[in-house]
Amino acid sequence: MNSIKVLDLLTGKSVWKAYCEYKESQWFSRDDMDALKLEKLRKLINHCYINVPYYTAFMKNIGMIPSDVNDLSVLSKFPITTKEIIKENYYGFTPLNLKLIKGNKSGQTGGTTGNILIKRNDAATRSSGWGAYKRFEDWMGKEPSDKMLLYWGGVAKGSARERIVGLISSYLNKTITFSPENLTVEQAQRIYHALNRLDVRYIRTYSQAAFELAKTFHDLGLKFKLKGVTTTAEPVQAEHRELIRQVFSCEIFDQYGCGEIGGVAFECDHHKGLHITEERVIVEAGVGRELLMTDLDNFSMPFIRYANDDEAEFSEEECTCGRKSRLLKSILGRTSDYLYLYNGKKVHWGLFLHLLFDTGVAKNSNMKKFQIRQDSPDSLAIRMISDPLTSFDKAKICTYIKDNIGDLSIEFIQEKEIENAPSGKYRPVVRNF
């Protein structure tokens, strides 16, 4: 039984069609991929010119018509959009033909930052996103019969029909779910027994949750062989990959996406970076390393050159797998994941991760999680779930920060729990000013 086709019938999507197209297009040459992107961009801009007031006004103001879209470079003429711009011009981003667009649904994004946007997507967008994800499963070596543990939070939502479809989807996709909230020894042991009892082959989770689960397993002397761990939502660090290999005898397959657009980039089995799904999204580099994204499929709420506050580093190399799609070398996190200091410095949270791990402080203290809280430009608090730090390790951290960052007041706080954002994602930095 083809589970994708069954779910397409139940949900009104066309995931199977998108998946089959993407299986072929993954081997496109650069010229063929650019031609596909241009064709889709023309359709999107034509739709916006006719139906989306914000873009109708913009294009008329600069004297542009849809037939002017003869090259991908025309995209640079369009303004950068943000959550704030869309919220201020919400009806301008609402298509006049919205009721005619198949499968339009609304939801919210921004649960991590608190900057909420009510966004829309349609059946074509969801089909495209899930088609790309199914291709990603091929890259991981996942077979239809392989079971997967979904290790993240969430509650049942939607209509009774949607909940029933969700249950059917879990059955057909062979997934089981555990929540990563308040991971205890008892919960870790229950997960371990479920992995064994159900012969689970993959885990899909947030990066930090994967690390915490692997760390707890390691501390308990538990190991379980998987075919892969797929992570999302937060940057994957080298320490994550190393521990996953030790505990689960497999590699991490990372993916990057956002609530507004869905799946954007995926890691193949050569692990040289994340392949941008260029069939469905154009990704540009904005100011610094900020990402600008154009969703080529979403007609119900066009995102053109959308800055979602995420940063990444592009790779100039091609993947050794033979695919020609552009690569994201690494996901750096959100622009909100910075500390702003009294001396004008802007420091990314990743510096503290490397400080704690590269110096051996994290290993010495059995650290499971940390968070940097900043209440003023001249102070910071390091919240930790760990054994108490020695005076030597505290001095090591303070000396490094003073010599390399600034003369800050530093507080070390031992915690039993560090809360995630309402979305369930890890927040490495909380800035209260």
N, C-alpha and C positions, 0 to 999 in steps of 0.2 A: 504494500500500500504506500502510495506517495503522500506522505504527511503534509508536504508543502501545498500540494494541489487541494487536499481536503480542507486545509485551513483557508486557502484562497476562496473556496466556495462558501465557507462559513463567514468570512470577514469582508468579502467584496474586494480584496486586494488581488494583485497580480505578481506575487513574489516569485513564482516559478518562472514566469516569462522574463522578469528582470534578472533572475539568477542565471538562466540559460544564456541571456545576452552578455552578462558579465563574465561568464566562463570563457566566452569567445573573445571579448574585448580586452581581457587582461593581457593578451599577447599582441595587442595592436602596436604598430610603430608609432613614433611621436607624431608623424604627419597624420596618420589615420585617427589618432586620439584627438588631435587638435581640430580635425575636421568634424568629428562627432560633437565636440564641445561647442564649436561655432554654430552648428546646426541647432543645437538645443538652446544656445544663448539667443539666437535670432527669434526662436519661438517664444522664449520668455520675455524678451524686450518688446516684441510685437503685442503680446498679451498685456504687458504693463502700459504700453502707449494707449491702448484702446480702453482698458478696464481699470487701471489703478491710478486714481486721481493724483497722488503724490508724484508719480513718475510721468504722468501725462503733462502736468504743469512744468516739471523740470525739463523734459525733452522739448516742449514747445518753446520754453524760455531760451534754450541754447540753439534752437533751430535744427534739432535732430529729428529724423523720422526713422521708422524701423528699417527701411531699405538701406540706410547708412551703415548698418551693422555688417560690414564686410570682412572684419578682422577682429581677433580677440582683443587687440589693443584698444578697441573702442570702449572697453569696460573701464579704462582709466578715466574716462570723461564723466563717469557717474560719481555722485557724492558718496562718501563713506557714511554708513548708517550705524546707529547704536541703539541700545534699548531706549535711551532717553529720547532720541529723535522719533523713534516709532511710537512711543507712548504719548509724546506731545502732538503727533500727527496721526493718531490711531485710525481715524476714519479715512484719512488719505491713503493709508496702506490697505484698506479694505476693498477688494475688487467689486466693481459694480455688478459683475456676473457671478458673485459668490455662490448663489443658490444653484447655479448650473454646474458647479465644479463637483465632481464625484467624490463622495466620502470625506467631506470637510469635517474636521474635528478641532475642538479648542482644548487647550491645556495651559499649564503655567510652567515657566522655567525661571530659574534664579534662586532656588532654594538654598544654595550654598552661600551666596553673597547677600541675600535679602532684597536684591533689586529685582522685583517680580515683574515678569512680562507675560501677559496673556497672549499666547501665540497660537497660530492655526497651522495645520497641515492637511493634506488631502490624501486620497487613496494612492495616487501615483507616487507621492513622496514616501509614504510608508512602504509601498511595494519596493521602491528603489533601495531604500535603506536596508530592508530585510534581505533583499536579493544580494546586496553587498556583504551582509553579515553571513549569509549561507555560503558565499564563496570563501569568506574568511575561515569558516569551519573546514572547508576543503584544504585550505593551507595548513591548518592545524592537524590534518589527518583524521578528522572526526568522521566516523561512520554513522549512518542513520540509527544503528542499533546501540551506539555508545550512550551511556547515561551521563548526565551532567548535574552537578550540584550548583544551584544558584545560591550564592552566599551573600545576600544583601537584604536590606529591610524593605518595608512597604506593606501596605494593607490592601485587602480586596476593595476595589472601587468600581464605579460604573453601574450600569443597569444589571438586572438579574441575567439577561442574555449575555452581556459582556463577561460577567463572572463565570458563566457556564462555558463560554468559548475559551476563557482563560484556563479552566480546568481541563478541557479537551486538548488545548495546546500543550499543557504540561504533560499530559498522557502521551500524546503523539510524538512530542519532542524528547520524551524520556528525561524530564527534569524533576528534581526535588529541590525544596527550598529550606534553608536555615537562615535565621537572622544573625548578623554579626554583632548585634547590640549586647553589651554586658557579657562578653565571652568569659566563661568560668571554666574551671577544670572539668566540672561535670558536663557542661555543654560541649567542650572539646572532645570528651570521651564519647558522648552521644554521636557527634559528627563522625568520629573515627569508626564507631561500630556501624553507622549507616553506610559509610563508604565501603566497608567490607561486606556488609550484608547484601547491599544492592549492586555491588560490583561497579561502582562509579568510576568513570574514566577521565572526566574533566571537572574542573571547578571554574566557575565564572563569578568574578567578584571585583570589588574595589582593590586598588593596589595596596593600600594600608591594611585593609582587612585581610588580604592574603598573607601579608607579612606577619600580622598578629597571630593568625591561625597557625602558620608554620612555626612561629616562635614558641607558641604554647605546645604544639606537638613535640617540638624539639626538646623542650624542658621536661616533658613527660616521657621522653624516650620512645615516642611513637613515630612510625614511618609508614607511608602508604604509596605504592607506585601508581602514578597517574600517567596519562598520555599528554596532558597539557594543563596549564592554568592560564586562563585568559583574564586579563585585567583591564580596567578602565577607570575613568574619573579623576585619577591623580597620577602624577609623574611616577614612573617606575625607576627605582634606584638600583645600582649594582648590588647593594646589600640584599635587596628583595630577591633578585635573580639567584644569587648564591645560596641563600637559605632555602628557596623553593627547590633548587636542585638537590640539596642535601636531604630534605624531608620527603619530597614527592617524586624524586628521581625523574624530573621532567623539566622542560623549558617553560618560561613565561611567553605567552603570545599577547602582546599589548594591542590595544585599540584606542583610538581617539575619536571623540564625537562631542556634540553639545546638544542640549535640549531643543534648540531652535532648528537645527539642521539634521540631527541624527548622526549616523556613522560617517566619519570623514576619512579616516586613515587606519590601516590595519597592518600588522606585522606578519610576514610570511615565515616559512621555516628556515630561511637563511639568516634571519635576525640582523639585518643590516640597517634597519629603520622601519618606519611605518609607510606603507604604500598609500598615497592619496588616491581616493576613489574618484578619479578625474572624470569618469563617466557621469557623475552626479553632482560634483561640486568643484568650483574653481577656487583655489586657495592662493592668496597673494601675501606677500610680506608687507605689513604696514610700517608705522613708525617703530624703530627699534626692531624687536622680534614679534610684535603683535600681529596676529593673524587677521586677514580680511577674507571673508568667505561669501561666495555667490552660489546659492542653491539653484541648480538648473532644473529641478523638478517641481518645486513647490509654487503652484499658481494661486493657491488660496491665501498665501501671505508671502509675497516675494521678498527674499533676503538677498539684496544686491550689495556687494562690498560691505558685508556686515562685520563689524568689530565686536567680538564677544568677550573681550578682555582676557583672552588666553594668549600665551606666548609659546613659540616653538622655534627650533633651529632647523633650517632646511639643510638637506644634504646635497652636495654638488655631484655626487657619484650615483651611478646606476647600481641597482641591486644585482648580486651575482646569480639570482634566480632566473634572470633573462627577461623579466617584465620591465617595461620602459617607463612605467608611471613614476612621477616624482616622489621623492622620499622626504619624510620628516625625520631628521636625525634623532631628535629628542623633543619631548614635551616638557616645557619648563614650568608650566602652571599658569596661574592667573596673575594679572597685573596687580590684583589686590594682595598677592602673596609677598609683599615687600614691607620692610620696615623703613620708616622715614625718620632720620635722626637729626639732632640739633645742629650738627655740623654740615648739613646739606647732603649727606650721603644717603643713598637709596640702596638697601641691602636685601638681596633675595633670600628667602628662607632656606634654600638649598645649601647656603654657606654653613648654616648651623647643623644641617644633616651631616655634612662632611666633617665638620668640626667634632661632632659627637662620635661618629663612626671611625673616622680615620685616625683619631687619637687613641682609640680603644676604650673611651669612656662608656660608650653604649654597651660594649661587650662586658666590661668590668662590672657594670651595674645591672646587667640583665635587663636592659631597657626594652620595653615593648612599644612605647609610644611617647611622643613628646609634642609640645605645642609652644610657640613663642607668643606671649601676650605682651602687648605694648600699650601702656597707659599714658605715656608722654614721650616726647622726642629724646629725652635724656635717660630713659630707663627701659628695662625689659625684664620680664619674668619668664623663666624656663620651666614650664610645667612638664612633669615626667611621671610615667608609670614605670617604676624601676625600683631596684634596691637603693637604699640611701647612698648618695655619692660620697666618696672619701674627700677629706680636706684637700688632698693632693690633686684629685680630679677637678674639684671646684676651682682651685687655684689655676690649674692648667687652662680651663675655659676662660676664666676672668682675664688672665694674662693675654691670651690670644685676642680676645675681644678688645681689650684696651690698646694693644699694639697695632691691630689691623682695622678696627672699626671706629672706636672712639671711647672716651672716658665715660662709661655708662654705669648707672646704678643697676646691679644685677641681683635678681632674687631667684633662688632655686626652690621650687615647690613640688613636693612629693604628692602624687594624686593616686587615688584608687581607680578613678575613671576620668577620662577626658572626653567630653561630649562631642559628637559629630554635629554637622549642620543638620537642619530639619530634613534635608534630602537624604541623609545617611552618609554623606561624603565627609571625608577627613578635611579639617581646616588646619593647616600648619601654622597659620598666623591669624591672630585676632588683634586688630588695632582699634583702640577705644578712644581715638581723638581724631 
